Amino acid sequence: MPTPTLVETSMLNLEQRLKDMKGRKIAEAMSKKDSRQQSMVLEEDHHFFLEVMTVPLPRDFKQPKMEKYDGSSNPVNHLRAFVNLMRLQATPDAIMYRAFPPTLR
């Protein structure tokens, strides 16, 4: 089996991080009764938010020009296209996390 490329590995990591975030949000919604667990999730989300939002954007950063995802096609294809465009610019993961939401409708 061939070794995954850097782009493939980065894309898989980004996909897993997004799945993990979705899983945490679902767990948080289902466990509102347990305020201790809820505060732990919020604290973790806060650290992730700070980590992502404190990375400065490079001066030459450009939001990728791509069609916004509207839910009518395969989301993995949209994510792969986004990651490929971002990797062409050698974009760090934290900036990719910030730049991804505007590609959604």
C-alpha positions as CSV (number, residue, x, y, z in Angstrom):
1,M,0.0,0.0,0.0
2,P,1.5,3.4,-1.0
3,T,2.4,5.9,1.7
4,P,-0.1,8.8,2.0
5,T,1.1,12.1,0.6
6,L,1.4,15.2,2.8
7,V,-1.8,16.6,1.3
8,E,-3.7,13.3,1.9
9,T,-2.5,13.1,5.5
10,S,-3.4,16.8,6.2
11,M,-6.8,16.3,4.6
12,L,-7.4,13.2,6.8
13,N,-6.3,15.1,9.9
14,L,-8.6,18.0,9.1
15,E,-11.5,15.6,8.4
16,Q,-10.9,13.9,11.7
17,R,-10.7,17.2,13.6
18,L,-14.0,18.4,12.1
19,K,-15.6,15.0,13.0
20,D,-14.3,15.3,16.5
21,M,-15.7,18.9,16.8
22,K,-19.1,17.7,15.6
23,G,-19.0,14.8,18.1
24,R,-18.2,17.1,20.9
25,K,-21.1,19.4,20.0
26,I,-23.5,16.5,19.9
27,A,-22.3,15.2,23.2
28,E,-22.6,18.6,24.8
29,A,-26.1,19.0,23.6
30,M,-27.1,15.6,24.9
31,S,-25.5,16.1,28.4
32,K,-26.8,19.5,29.3
33,K,-27.8,18.0,32.7
34,D,-24.2,17.5,33.6
35,S,-22.8,21.0,34.0
36,R,-19.3,19.8,34.9
37,Q,-19.0,18.0,31.7
38,Q,-20.5,20.9,29.8
39,S,-18.0,23.3,31.3
40,M,-15.1,21.0,30.3
41,V,-16.3,20.9,26.7
42,L,-16.7,24.7,26.6
43,E,-13.2,25.1,28.1
44,E,-11.7,22.7,25.5
45,D,-13.6,24.6,22.7
46,H,-12.2,27.9,24.1
47,H,-8.6,26.6,24.0
48,F,-9.1,25.4,20.4
49,F,-10.7,28.8,19.5
50,L,-7.8,30.7,21.0
51,E,-5.3,28.5,19.3
52,V,-6.9,29.1,15.9
53,M,-7.7,32.7,16.3
54,T,-4.3,33.9,17.6
55,V,-2.4,32.6,14.6
56,P,-1.7,35.7,12.5
57,L,-2.8,35.6,8.8
58,P,0.2,35.9,6.4
59,R,0.2,39.2,4.6
60,D,-0.2,37.4,1.2
61,F,-3.0,35.1,2.4
62,K,-5.9,34.9,0.0
63,Q,-9.2,33.1,0.7
64,P,-9.5,30.3,-1.8
65,K,-11.9,31.1,-4.7
66,M,-14.2,28.1,-4.9
67,E,-17.9,27.4,-5.1
68,K,-19.6,27.5,-1.7
69,Y,-20.8,24.1,-0.5
70,D,-24.6,24.1,-0.3
71,G,-25.2,20.5,0.9
72,S,-26.3,19.1,-2.4
73,S,-23.1,17.2,-3.2
74,N,-20.5,15.1,-1.4
75,P,-19.0,17.2,1.5
76,V,-15.8,15.2,1.4
77,N,-15.2,16.4,-2.2
78,H,-15.6,20.0,-1.1
79,L,-13.3,19.5,1.9
80,R,-10.7,17.9,-0.3
81,A,-10.8,20.7,-2.9
82,F,-10.5,23.2,-0.1
83,V,-7.5,21.4,1.5
84,N,-5.8,21.1,-1.9
85,L,-6.2,24.8,-2.6
86,M,-4.9,25.7,0.9
87,R,-1.9,23.4,0.6
88,L,-0.9,25.1,-2.6
89,Q,-0.3,28.2,-0.5
90,A,1.4,26.1,2.3
91,T,-1.3,27.3,4.7
92,P,-1.0,26.2,8.4
93,D,-3.8,24.1,9.8
94,A,-5.0,26.9,12.2
95,I,-5.5,29.3,9.3
96,M,-7.3,26.5,7.3
97,Y,-9.8,26.1,10.2
98,R,-10.5,29.9,10.1
99,A,-10.8,30.0,6.3
100,F,-13.1,27.0,5.9
101,P,-16.4,28.3,7.2
102,P,-16.8,31.0,4.5
103,T,-16.7,28.2,1.9
104,L,-20.1,27.0,3.3
105,R,-23.6,28.4,2.5
